[in-house]
Amino acid sequence: YNGESTASIFSIRVDGELSFATDRNTSLTVDTVVVSMSGRLEIGTEGQPVNAGVTTEILIADNGDINTSWDPKLISRGIVAMGEVEIRGAEKTTFVTVDAAPMTGATLIDLGEVPTGWRVGDTIVITGTHKEGWYWDNDLRDVIYHESQDEEVVITAINGDKITIDRPLVYDHDAPRADLSAYVANTTRNITIASEGGEDTPVNQRGHVMLMNSDSDVRYAAFDDLGRTDKSEPAFDVNSLSSVTADSNVKGRYPLHFHRTGTEDQDSPAMAVGNSVSGSPGWGFAQHSGNVNMIGNVAFDVFGAAFVAEDGDETGTWLGKIAIRTEGIAYGDHAVKD
C-alpha cells in the first residue's frame, strides 16, 4: 500500500500479506483490520523501517456506535491480529531528563544531551514535579483528584541539546534534590495509529489494537486516543453479559494489547520497543498471558494503569519505560479493593 487515501474503508481482512511503503507518506482510514492466522501486517521491517522523513497513519474510522448485530462481542473497530504483525518506525530517543529545571515562563528547555530523531513539530511532555493528586478539598468537603502539572507542548526549534517550545511553561518543574530532575518524553512517532476523531471520540466508539500472535514486533509507533475499556467504571467480560449494547463496557479493548500470545517459547518474545500510548480511558500497554519484552515505551494520560501484566503468568522484560499522568479511581486502599 503506497497511497494517501481519504476514503473510509469499513473492513480489511488480511489472509496473505499487507505491507506499507516505507519511502513515502501513507494514510488509511478504516473501521476494522483483521489479520487472520495465515496473514501478516507489515509496516516497516528490521532491515527497512519507515523512513524518518515520511509518515504512516492509520486512522480508525469515526463511524459512531458499533453495530452489535454485525459485531455482538464488540471486538471490531481497530486492528485485530491473529497472524504476524511487524511495525517499525524510525528510531528515536523516547525520553530524557532535563539538565536544568524548566521554570514558569520558559520557552527553552536544556536537555543536557542531544536526543536522537527528535524533529520540529514533535509533541513532548514535560513531567510535573509538584504533584497534588488526591487530597481533601475543604470547599467541596471531599477528597478529589487534582490534575497533574505535566505540560504537553510542541517543539518549534532544535539547537543541539536545547529545544524551543510553542508556548511559555505554566508551572515550575524543579526537583527537591540535586540528584532528581524532571523528564521530557516525546510522544510523536512517524507511524501513528489513532482514533479518527481524536480525544473527542466517545469512549465506546474508539479503536483498539489487539495482537494475538507471539510473532508480533512493534517498535517506534504512536497509539493515540485509542482504547474502549473505561477503567473509571466497572468493566465486564463480554461473555458474562446477558446482552451486549454498543455502550457496554467490556474488558480487553486497549490501545496496545498483547492478548494471550503465549509463554511456551521463552526464547522468542513478542516485542514492544520505543512506542507511545497517549490518551486512553483504561490501561495503556496491556500484556495478557504472554512473553513480551516492553522496552523504552512512553505512556501519557492513561486511566487506571499505564503498563499491565493482566493474569500473573506473564514473562519477559519490562525496562526503561515511563508513565506520566496515570490517574486512578480514588484514594486509599479501600478504593483499590472496591
N, C-alpha and C positions, 0 to 999 in steps of 0.2 A: 504494500500500500504506500503510495507516494503522493497523495493528494491532500488538499485542504478543503474539505467539504463542509458546507453549511447545511446540507440535508440532514434531517433527523431520521436515523435508521431505527427500526423497532428492535430487531434481533439479528445477531450474527452467531452462527454455530460453526465451530472450527473442528472438523474431523481430520484435516490434514495439517497444513501449517499456514498461519497468518503472520507475515513478517512486515515490519515497518521500515521504510527507508531511513538510513542514518545520516544522509548527507544533505537533507533538505527539510524544511519545515513541513510537518504533517499535522492534521487535525481531523478529528472524527467525533461526531455526536451520535450516541447510540444508547438505547434503553438498557439492553442486556446483551452481554457477550458470554456464550457458553463454550468452553473448551472441553471437548469430550475426552475420554480416556486415550483415544488414539491421536488427539490433537496436540498442537504446540503453538503457543503465542510467543512471538519473538519481537521485542522492541530493543534492538541493540544486542550485541554479544560480547563475550570476553575479549575477542580479538578486534571487534569493531563496535564500540559503544556509540550511542547517538552523539554526533559531533558537538563540541561545546558551543559552536556558533549557531546551532539550529535548535528548534524546539519540536517536541512531540506532545500533543494534547489530546486526551480522550475525555470528552465531556459526557457524563451520564445524564441522559435526556431528562428535561423538566417536563414530565408527562402527567403531572397530577397524581391522584391516588392510583395505586396498583390495582389492576382488575383481578379480584380474587376468584372469579370464575375461570380465568386463564391460569392464575397462579395462586392456588388455595393455601400455599405454605409461605408465601411472601419471600421466596428465595431469589426472585428476579431483581431487576433494577440494579445492575452493576456488572462486575466481572466474576463469573463463577467458573472455576477451572478445576476439572478432574485430571486433565492432561498436564504436560510440561509448560512452564512459564519461565521465560528469561527476559528480564528487563534491566537494561544497563544504560544509565545516563552518564554524563560527563562527571568525572570525579571532582570533588571539591571539599575543602575543609568545612566540616559541619558546625563546629562551634569552637570558640576560643575564649580565654579570659582577657579582660582589659588590662592594659599596662598602667593606665591612670584612671582614677574613678571619674566617670562622666557625671557631671552635676547639672542641676536645673539650668536651662537656657543654652546648654551646649549643643552645637551642631557638628562638632568634630570629635570623633572617637579614636583614641590612641589604643591600638590593639597590641603593640609590642612585638608582633610578628606579622609577616605577610601571608594572608590566607590564600590557599590555592583555589582558583576557579571562581572567586567572587567577582561579580560584574555590576556595573551601574544598572540600576533598576531592580536589583535583588531586594527582597524583603528580609529584614533581620529583626530579631527580638533581643532587647537589652534587658537582662533579668533585674527585677526589683530586689532591693536589699533591705527594705523596711516593711516586712510582711506583717499584716494585721490578721487576716484570715477570719476565723470565727471568734467573736468576742461580744460581750454584753453591750447592748445599745440602750442607754438609760431612757432615751426618748421613746423608743419602741417597746421598752420593757421586755426584751427578748435577746437571746444570743443569735446574731445574724452574721452572714458572711460578707466581708468587706473585700472588694475586688483588689487583686494584687497590683503592684506598681511596675509590673513588666511593661515595657514600651515597644510597640511594633512600629517600625519606621522603614523608610526606603533609602537605599544608597543612591546618592546623586553624583559622587565623585570618589575616586580611589587614588591615593598617592602613597605607594609603598604600604606601610603598616598603619596608615591613617586614612579613615573613611569619613566622608561628609554625608550627612543625612538630610532628609527633606523638611525637617521641622525642628525647632528647639525642644529639648527634653523638658518634660513637665516635672520630673522627680529627680532627687539626688540618688545616685547609685554607688555611694561609698560603702565601705565594709567596716566592721567593728575591729578587725585586726589586720596587721600588715601582711599576714600570710593568706588572707582571704580577698576575693575580688568578685565583681560581677562578671557574668558571662555574656557573650554575644553569639547568638545562634542564627544561622542562615536557614530560612525555610523555603527558599526558591530552588527548584531543580529544572533542568531542561526537558525532563519528562514529567508531565503533570496528568494525574487522573483526578477529576473533580466533579462534584455535582454542578450541573449546568447553571442552576440558579444561585450558586454560591451559598453564603451564610444565610440568605433569606429563604432558602428552600425549607419548607416544613419538614420536621424530622422524619415523619413517616413516608416522605416522598424522596428521600435521599438515596444515593447509590452506596454500594458497599463492594469490597473485594474479598473473595473467599478462594483461597488456594488449598487444594486437597491432595497435592502430589508432592512427594519428597524431592522431586526434580523441579523445585521452584527456587529461582535465584533472582532476587530483586535488589538492585543497587542504584542509589542516587536518583530516586524518583520521589515526587511530592504527591501526597494524597490529601486533598483539600476539601473540607466541608462534606466529608463522607461519613457514613455510619447511620444506621437507622434504629439501633437499640438504645433507648433512652434510660440511662442508669440513674436518673433522678427519680424514677418511678419504678415500681415492681415490673420485672420483665419475666416472660414465661417461655418455657419450651413450647414450640409450636404444636407438638403432638399432644400436649396436655390440655389444649384449649378445645372446648366443645364446639366452638365456632370461631372462625377467623375473619376479621374485618380488615379493611385497608389500614386502619389506625391501630391494630393490635400491636402491642409492644413485645415482639418476640425476641428471644435471645439469638446471638450468633450473627448479627448483621453489623460488622465492624469495619473500620476504614482499611486495615490490612490484617487479614485473619488467616493464619496458617491452621487449617481445620483438619485435625486427625491425619496429619501427614505421616505418622508412624514413627516409632522409636526402635524398630528392629535393626536397622542399619545405622550403627553408631559411627561409621567411617565416612558417611556421605550426608551431612546435614543439609537441610534447606538453608538458604542464606537470605538475610535482610541486612544490608550494609549501606550506611550513609543516607538513609531515607528520611523523609519528613512527613509527619502527620499533623495537620492543623485543623482545629475547629470541629471536634467530634462530640456528639451528645452522650457518648458512652464508650469508654475504652479507646485506646489508640492502636497499639500493636498487640494483637492477641495471638498467643501460641497455645494450641489445644492438642494435647496428646501427640506431640511430635518432637523430633530432634532438629532444632533450629539454632543457627548462630545469628544473634542480633547484635550488630557491632556499629557503633558510631551513629546511631539514629537520634532524631530530634522529635519530640512530641510537644506541641504547644496548644493550650486552650482545649484540653480534653477533660471530660467529666468522668469521675469515678476512679480511673486508674490509667496511667499512660502506657505501662507495659504490664502484661498479664500472662502468667502461667496458669491455665484455666483449671486443669484437673489434678495437678500434683505429680503426674508421671512424666512431665516434660524433661527433656535433656538438651544439651548443647551449651552454648556460651553466650552470656549477656555481658557486654564490655563497652565502656566508653560512651554511654548513652546519656541524654539529658531530658528531663521532664520539667516543663515550665507551665505554670498556671493550671494545675490539676486540682479541681475542686471536688470535694466530697459532699454527701447529702446533709451532714450535720456535724455537731461537735460532741465528742465523748464516746466512750466505749459502748454505751447503750445504743447509740445510733448505728455503730458498726454491726452490732449483734442484731438489731432490728432490720 
